[in-house]
Amino acid sequence: MRGTILPGGDDENAANLTKSGPPEERKRQAADPNFMMSLARGLIVIQALNQQRRALSASQISQRTGIPRAAVRRCLLTLMHLGFVASEDERCYTLRPRVLSLGYAYLASSPLGKVAQPILSNVRNRLQETASISVLDGDQILCIARSPANRLMTTNLDAGGRLPASCTSIGRVLISQFKDEAIDSYLDSVKLVAHTSKTIVDVAALRVELIEIRQKGFCIVDEELEIGLRSLAVPVIDEAGAAIAGLSVGVHTARVSVADLIDSFLPVLKEAAVEVGMLVR
């Protein structure tokens, strides 16, 4: 599995930043002489600061990440020297704009974003709805490119933005492409959060949903992330047969029905996904 950090993330999510994979993977990293713990801690500290809009102290970051306070302070001072972090009182720290260069380097170099943008614009023009392409990043999806329609939506996922994979159409359509054992591993580790009364938070129910999505080849998420929001996604398949990204369209429930998504939107989205898949080969 590969997925802005969501504002207001809770302490448990922040603590999970130190977990880069299943237990066996973390043991392998610890035993690898080439694994740089200091670099890993610095990146975790940056991610922890992303978890909140307000400034955080070294003690707060330590509590959220599980990294010793002294090590957190060394990371922060180093990041300050490099221009990624700032502090007005030498107690609380905030990110500086320079940190955007880390994410922008990926977005700017990603061939997916470059080839997908005109295709997304075509999808938007044909359907008059917002279209986007995202990839999996851990238990989140990371938006690579987006072509917005001239409509107001509460969930506004721009390029570089993130959303939980478990309750988004792109997240589910990509997870459904995993092998059965990988799906089991994902479900064993993911924390299912009820964003609305319709969100699937039962692991067994989500497993059934993922298998059905794999069989259908598309996913519709109906008001599970946000009331009034309905989304459709299909996978982008590369020449090796791997799902490398997902294409989605988000609509308002009062404007587009589930039947309309399947009958009118799905063929357009499938056509666009094939086009993207061919261009990145």
VENMO-V85685 format. One record per residue. RES is the residue in one small letter. OMEGA is omega in degrees with one decimal (999 if undefined). D_CENTER is the distance of its C-alpha to the mean C-alpha in Angstrom with 2 decimals. Layout:
res->(RES;RES)
omega->(OMEGA;OMEGA)
d_center->(D_CENTER;D_CENTER)
This chain:
res->(m;r;g;t;i;l;p;g;g;d;d;e;n;a;a;n;l;t;k;s;g;p;p;e;e;r;k;r;q;a;a;d;p;n;f;m;m;s;l;a;r;g;l;i;v;i;q;a;l;n;q;q;r;r;a;l;s;a;s;q;i;s;q;r;t;g;i;p;r;a;a;v;r;r;c;l;l;t;l;m;h;l;g;f;v;a;s;e;d;e;r;c;y;t;l;r;p;r;v;l;s;l;g;y;a;y;l;a;s;s;p;l;g;k;v;a;q;p;i;l;s;n;v;r;n;r;l;q;e;t;a;s;i;s;v;l;d;g;d;q;i;l;c;i;a;r;s;p;a;n;r;l;m;t;t;n;l;d;a;g;g;r;l;p;a;s;c;t;s;i;g;r;v;l;i;s;q;f;k;d;e;a;i;d;s;y;l;d;s;v;k;l;v;a;h;t;s;k;t;i;v;d;v;a;a;l;r;v;e;l;i;e;i;r;q;k;g;f;c;i;v;d;e;e;l;e;i;g;l;r;s;l;a;v;p;v;i;d;e;a;g;a;a;i;a;g;l;s;v;g;v;h;t;a;r;v;s;v;a;d;l;i;d;s;f;l;p;v;l;k;e;a;a;v;e;v;g;m;l;v;r)
omega->(176.0;999;999;164.9;-178.8;178.1;176.5;178.1;-175.8;-176.1;-178.3;177.6;179.7;178.8;-179.5;177.8;-179.6;-178.1;-176.0;179.2;177.6;-176.0;-178.2;178.4;179.2;176.6;179.4;179.0;-178.1;-178.4;-177.3;-179.0;179.4;-180.0;-177.7;-178.7;-178.8;178.1;179.4;-179.8;178.7;179.0;178.1;178.6;177.2;180.0;178.8;176.8;177.5;-174.8;-178.2;176.4;-179.5;178.7;178.8;175.8;178.2;179.3;179.5;178.5;178.0;179.6;-176.0;-174.8;-175.5;177.3;179.6;-175.6;-179.3;179.4;177.4;-178.4;177.7;177.4;-178.1;179.6;177.6;179.6;176.2;179.3;-178.4;176.5;-178.9;-175.6;177.4;176.2;179.9;-175.6;-178.0;176.5;-179.3;-171.3;176.7;176.6;175.2;-177.3;-177.0;-179.1;178.9;-179.4;180.0;179.0;-177.7;179.8;178.2;-177.7;-178.0;-176.2;-176.6;177.6;179.9;-178.4;-177.2;-177.2;-174.2;-171.7;178.6;178.2;176.4;179.1;177.9;177.2;179.1;-178.7;-178.7;-174.8;-177.6;177.6;-178.7;178.7;-180.0;174.9;-177.1;175.7;175.3;173.5;-175.0;178.9;176.1;169.3;179.0;-179.3;-179.6;-180.0;-175.3;174.8;-173.4;170.8;-178.0;179.3;179.6;175.2;-179.8;177.7;-175.9;-174.8;178.2;176.3;-176.1;179.8;-176.6;174.0;177.9;-177.3;-171.7;-176.3;174.9;-176.1;178.0;179.6;-177.6;-177.7;178.3;177.8;-179.4;-179.9;177.1;169.2;-175.1;-177.8;178.0;175.5;178.4;179.8;178.8;-177.3;178.2;-173.7;-173.6;173.9;-178.5;-176.5;179.0;177.7;173.3;178.9;-178.2;-177.1;174.6;179.7;177.3;-175.5;-179.1;179.8;179.3;177.4;177.6;179.6;-179.0;178.5;178.3;178.9;178.4;-178.8;-177.7;-178.1;175.8;-178.4;171.5;175.4;-171.0;175.6;177.7;177.0;-176.6;177.2;-178.8;-179.3;177.4;-177.7;179.0;179.4;173.9;179.8;170.7;-174.5;178.5;-175.1;178.1;179.5;-179.3;176.4;-174.7;-179.2;176.1;175.2;-178.8;172.1;177.7;-177.2;173.9;-175.6;-179.5;-174.3;-175.3;179.7;176.1;179.3;177.9;178.8;-177.5;-174.2;-171.9;-173.9;-174.0;179.2;179.5;-178.3;177.9;178.9;180.0;-179.8;176.8;-179.5;178.0;-179.1;180.0;-176.6;-179.1;-178.8;999)
d_center->(10.91;8.73;3.24;9.12;8.37;9.30;13.07;15.39;13.56;16.42;18.39;17.27;13.59;15.02;17.42;14.92;13.86;17.09;16.19;14.87;15.60;18.30;21.68;23.31;20.71;21.18;24.93;24.81;23.18;25.82;28.55;27.50;29.85;27.55;24.69;24.88;24.28;25.00;22.31;19.76;20.95;20.75;17.08;16.50;18.68;16.73;13.51;15.83;17.18;13.87;13.85;16.81;18.39;21.78;23.34;23.38;26.29;26.45;27.42;24.49;22.03;24.13;23.93;20.17;19.61;22.85;23.97;27.68;28.49;30.64;27.94;25.49;28.27;28.90;25.27;25.41;28.77;27.64;24.61;27.12;29.46;26.79;25.89;22.31;23.44;26.31;28.58;31.46;33.20;32.24;30.85;27.52;24.90;22.39;20.20;22.01;20.90;21.36;18.06;16.47;18.24;16.03;12.90;15.29;16.94;14.02;13.46;17.25;17.90;15.45;17.83;15.27;14.93;18.71;19.82;17.46;18.35;21.87;20.95;18.46;21.33;23.67;21.60;21.47;25.20;26.11;24.25;24.30;20.77;17.48;15.78;12.47;10.98;7.45;6.85;5.67;5.30;7.32;6.76;3.10;2.03;3.54;6.76;9.75;12.55;13.80;17.35;18.12;21.14;23.65;22.68;21.48;18.42;17.32;13.56;13.37;10.08;11.44;10.70;8.77;7.14;4.03;4.81;5.93;6.23;9.90;11.00;9.46;11.57;9.31;7.71;11.36;12.97;11.34;12.01;15.41;16.25;16.41;19.96;21.28;21.39;17.75;16.86;19.33;17.86;14.37;16.20;18.45;15.90;13.27;14.29;14.52;14.86;17.03;15.63;18.68;21.76;20.44;17.28;17.89;18.16;20.64;19.53;22.39;21.62;18.00;19.43;21.92;19.40;17.42;20.81;21.87;18.85;19.65;23.23;22.65;20.19;18.17;16.39;17.26;15.69;18.46;18.09;15.93;13.35;16.11;19.79;20.91;17.67;17.76;15.44;16.18;14.25;15.80;14.87;15.90;18.35;19.85;23.53;23.12;21.74;18.23;15.16;13.37;11.10;11.26;13.28;13.39;15.86;15.80;19.29;21.35;23.03;26.40;26.23;24.96;25.75;24.13;27.15;26.64;23.05;24.49;27.71;26.88;23.18;22.35;24.92;23.69;20.05;21.34;23.61;20.96;18.74;21.94;22.73;19.48;19.93;23.50;22.87;20.59;23.20)
